[in-house]
Structure formats: C-alpha cells, structure tokens
Amino acid sequence: MLGIELTPEHPVSRIGDLGRRAERAGFDTVFCSMHYNNRDPFVALDRVARATDSVGVGPGVANPYQTHPVALAGQVATLDESSGGRAVFGVGPGDPATLRNLGVDRERGLSAVLQAFKDAQRLWRGERVTRDGVHAADDAGLNFEPPQGDSIPVYVGGEGPHMCRMAAKHADGLLFNGSHPDDLAWAREQVEAGLDERPDDRGAFTLAAYAAVSVSNEADAAREAARPPVAFITSGAAPPVLERHGIDADRADDIGDHISAGEFTEAFGLVTEAMLDAFCIAGTPETVAERAAELREHADGIVAGSPLGPDLDAAVRLAGEALDR
C-alpha cells in the first residue's frame, strides 16, 4: 500500500483535485480523515472517486462513536457503490481530543471497533444485525447490496498493543499511527503475535505506517508545517509511546486541553523538536525518502498523512516521488 491522507479542512472540490494529483503521483489509496469539525469525509471521498480512475477511497479513519456503526456501514457501502467498488473501510477508536468536544468517552475502544466492522461485514453480506454490546442494534439491515458484497477491505487504525493484535487477527490491515522506525518495530511485534491466531482463510495482512509527512525543498518550512498534526498526534499518544520517545506526558496533556478548547495557536506552540522527530517525517524529499526506507524495514506499506507540506500541491507530488524511491 502506498496511501495518502487528505484532510477535508479544504473545500471538497479542492480535495477532489488533490486526489487526482495523488493518483498521478503514484498513490494507490486515498483516505480522508474524519473529525466532526471538518467537512464531511464521505462527500469529499465521492469527489475523489469522481476525479480518479483506480485509487481506493475510504475514511482514514472513521470511529464508531461519532456515527452509529450501522449507519457507518451504510455510508461505506454507498461510497463503494458510487466509486465502482473502490471503497476501503478505515475504522478506529477516534481522536480523543476532538471526541471530547462531543462528550464522548471512548469506552471499550477495542470492543467498539471490532463490533463495528464485524457488524459492517455482516450488513454488506445482506444479513441483519441485532446486538446489545458497546452499541445496540435491533434487526438492522441495509436496503441495498454493496457491489463488492463482503469484500470491502477493512483497515483498523490504532496504536495500542491489543488493537494491533486484534487487527492482525480479524482485519485486512492495520493503519498504525506511527512515523518512527522504533514505533513500527514495536508494532510489527504486536502484529506477529496477532497473526499467530489469524485463520488461514482471512488472506494476506498489511501493516501500514500511517505516518505524518511534511515535505518541501525547504527543510525548515516542512518542519514548521508539521506542527498542527504533530500536536494532535501527541495529545492522543499512549503513555508508553510518549515514554519511548522521552516526551513529557504533562506537556502532551496540555496540548490536548488547548485543542479541546479550540486554542490551536497555543497547542501548536507547545510542540517540541522531539515531538516533530517522533511523530512526523518532515524535511526535504531526500530526508523523507530516507525515513520511509527505515519504516519499510518493519511495515508493508506507508500512508502519507497530513500535513504533507507548506505547499500542498507540490507536496503531493514530492511525497509521491520520495516514498516511491
């Protein structure tokens, strides 16, 4: 997988154009991030599908709290229909900093994610779902049949050990939120443990590094552009991840508090050089290519995540070239 994340903080027409550029740059999958305070990702993904010929399209990642899992399954199935069978389903527990604004406590995150995509797969097969778990459903079903039936790929977004192992056992892939080789080496260990319990009939599994990428011919500009996504990543990072990179947990909490309060300038200002190094691949195309090669020692693919760079049009092309080296 060579994927790219496009954030619908831009108009959907702009996202469609960037998706076209991404396909030309060699990316095979386009994900749109899903947060309540951005534009609707499924509308944006439909624009991408209309502007492209072959790339997979899907949320990167949807969560089962912001939208009921049964409704989410219907949205992904609709995208599959509108894209001619190109939908992929990225699903994870969601960003805690933004979900906090909705009064959401990510209770039983692993169970919620597993139930969400298992129910989606049943719905895509034309079955009806009744469940009394993290989410409830009573004889719920879709009134249409997705073109791909039950073959829409499911990629779990996460970084905790149990989520990694669950994905390896049950899903088609893991979108591991990591940009550093040490994190991907650790993720590979968790995935291998989960693959030991994976049924043979589930087919191949992909561990993809969902890495924040900021690329420019000007290294300093690339690193400065990386501050916003790194702030979000840091605020949601698990304590062991922060400890692995020597990042102060209290400072990470402060960043999360500022984000929840809408104080983005303050949040981004708390991002340190160590955070940039740990949670982003930022720099010139040569630097991005070198860091990507280190990730590929442990990962089967890479998704180039936001921000991509100070000049978005140029960054899509530069990222494609650098990651394809």
C-alpha positions, 0 to 999 in steps of 0.5 A: 500500500502506498496511501495518502491522507487528505484532510477535508479542512479544504473545500471538497472540490479542492480535495477532489483535485488533490486526489487526482494529483495523488493518483498521478503521483503514484498513490494507490489509496486515498483516505480522508480523515474524519473529525466532526469539525471538518467537512464531511469525509464521505462527500469529499471521498465521492469527489475523489472517486469522481476525479480518479480512475483506480485509487481506493477511497475510504475514511482514514479513519472513521470511529464508531462513536461519532456515527452509529456503526450501522449507519457507518456501514451504510455510508461505506457501502454507498461510497463503494457503490458510487466509486465502482467498488473502490471503497476501503473501510478505515475504522478506529477508536477516534481522536480523543481530543476532538471526541471530547468536544462531543462528550464522548468517552471512548469506552471499550475502544477495542470492543467498539471497533471490532463490533463495528466492522464485524457488524459492517461485514455482516450488513454488506453480506445482506444479513441483519444485525441485532446486538446489545454490546458497546452499541445496540442494534435491533434487526438492522439491515441495509436496503441495498447490496454493496457491489463488492458484497463482503469484500470491502477491505477493512483497515483498523487504525490504532496504536495500542498493543491489543488493537494491533493484535486484534487487527492482525487477527480479524482485519485486512490491515492495520493503519498504525499511527506511527512515523518512527522506525522504533514505533513500527518495530514495536508494532510489527511485534504486536502484529506477529503475535496477532497473526499467530491466531489469524485463520488461514482463510482471512488472506494476506495482512498489511501493516501500514505506517500511517505516518505524518509527512511534511515535505518541501525543498525547504527543510525548515518550512516542512518542519514548521508545517508539521506542527498542527498534526504533530500536536494532535498526534501527541495529545492522543499518544499512549503513555508508553509511546510518549515514554519511548520517545522521552516526551513529557506526558504533562506537556502532551496533556496540555496540548490536548486541553488547548485543542479541546478548547479550540486554542490551536495557536497555543497547542501548536506552540507547545510542540517540541523538536522531539515531538516533530522527530517522533511523530512526523517525517518532515524535511526535504524529499531526500530526508523523507525518502530516507525515513520511509526506507527505515519504516519499510524495514518493519511495515508493508506499506506507508500512508502519507498523512497530513500535513504533507507540506507548506505547499500542498500541491507540490507536496503531493507530488514530492511525497509521491516521488520520495516514498516511491524511491 
